[in-house]
């Protein structure tokens, strides 16, 4: 049995059945003939668990499912070999649609909101999560959007629950779900450059360094990571800031890069690696993911090959100007 087993719990509160297809060209008001669809289990935490599995690790996947789509998704998760804890809700699990346009190579993503929860769901859901957490985990990964109806600070509540059982929360979300969780101080937050723009209002390389550092300085998280596409990632803790540049690769699709980063990062941390080394592993996984077609996640052989090409990062000098000074 892998030594990583039960060290990682991923939480997916708004999973999706991901449907991917290709059409020659997207045109309005016409019937578009598409290729046979590819179906994948999706949602942030689900994808993180899939990446961990691909890289030779183990995790428990906590997922909320409902309706016939949820039943289908549960079968797919079992077929993928994931260890799942399912919380049944009364709504229909959502689907998402990605359409690849063959003529341009562009992809278009249609993301549904997910089922609406009522006020009684939040305490019952949190109680179930606490029961799972009580088994003992080192890291909890909360990733993806919150479904409608759950409190905006629900990820913050998971941070508090995890802390009570000795688990560190790694948070990968955006918007109000992210900002509302910061007062609960998750262990690590991961933002891509678009999510950072939501907090900062305009982002360049200097701003990314400032944002990551200021989030740590404000005690919003012990570690803040800002990823920004082909420029890599900035990793900030109270002691140090690192900039990790990715290897050069041929980009085919950006879908799945963020979840691949978080999966590899978390697996590295669970193995006792430094944050810097685990983040380099995450950058390698993200780079591997973008070389894949469509919505595919990273592949282990490519991740290992790219990881060997990323040198250890030296700490950067701390900047003195605050990104939030004039906000």
Residue, then its C-alpha position, 0 to 999 in steps of 0.5 A: x500500500x502506498x505510504x501516501x494513503x489517507x494523507x490527503x482528502x480532496x473535497x468537491x462540493x460542485x462536481x460535474x460530468x465533463x462532456x468534451x466534443x469537437x466541431x469544425x466551426x462554431x456558428x450561430x443559428x445552425x445545427x453543428x455536427x459534433x464528434x463522439x463526446x468524451x466523458x470524464x468525472x470532473x470538478x476541482x477536487x475530483x481532478x486533483x484526486x485523479x492527478x494524485x492517482x496518476x502520479x502514484x499517490x493515494x487520496x480520499x475523494x469527498x464528493x457531493x452527488x445527486x440524481x442520475x448524473x450523480x449516479x453516472x459520475x459515481x460509477x466513473x469515479x469507481x472505475x477510475x480507482x478513486x477511494x470515494x466518500x459520497x454525500x447525497x444531495x437532493x439535486x441533479x449533479x451538473x454537467x459541463x460542456x467543452x467544444x473544441x473548434x477544429x478550424x481554429x484550435x480554440x475551445x469553448x467551455x460551458x459551465x453550469x451552476x450546479x444544484x441549489x442547496x437549502x439552508x439545512x444542507x450546510x450544517x449536515x454537510x459539515x458534520x459529515x466532513x468532520x466524520x471523515x476528517x476524524x479518520x486523520x489526514x495531513x492535507x485537505x484540498x478544497x477545490x472548485x466552485x461552491x454550489x448555489x445555496x451554500x454559505x459563502x464562507x463554507x471553505x473557511x468552515x472546512x479550514x476550521x474543521x480541518x485544523x481541529x483534526x490536525x489537517x492543513x487546508x489547501x484552497x483553490x477557488x475564486x471570487x467570494x468563496x475565496x475572499x470569504x475563506x481568507x479570514x479563516x486562514x487556510x494553510x495554502x491558497x493557490x490563485x491563477x492570474x485571473x483569480x488574482x486580478x479579482x483581488x488586485x484589479x490588474x496584474x503584472x509580474x511585480x503585482x503577482x509577487x506583491x499579492x502573494x507576499x501581502x496575502x501571507x503578511x495579512x495572515x490570510x494564509x501561511x503560503x500563497x501561490x500565484x500561477x500565471x500561465x507560461x511564466x510559471x508560479x510565485x510562491x510566498x511564505x512568511x520567510x521566503x518568496x520563490x519564482x518558478x519558471x516552467x519548461x518550454x512546451x508546445x501548448x495544446x489546451x490550457x484545460x486541466x493545468x490548475x488542477x494538475x498543479x494542485x494535485x502534484x503540489x499536494x502529493x509532494x507536500x504529503x511526501x515531506x518535500x519542501x514547499x519549493x520542491x512541491x511547487x516545482x512538481x506542480x509547475x511540471x504537472x501543469x506544463x504536462x497538462x497543457x501539452x495534452x489535447x482537450x480536457x486531459x490532465x497530466x500524464x506521469x511520464x511527462x511530469x517526471x521528464x519535465x520536473x527533471x528540467x526545472x532547477x531549484x529556485x533561489x529565494x527572491x529579495x522581498x519587495x517593499x512596496x505593497x500591491x494593496x497600498x493604493x487599493 
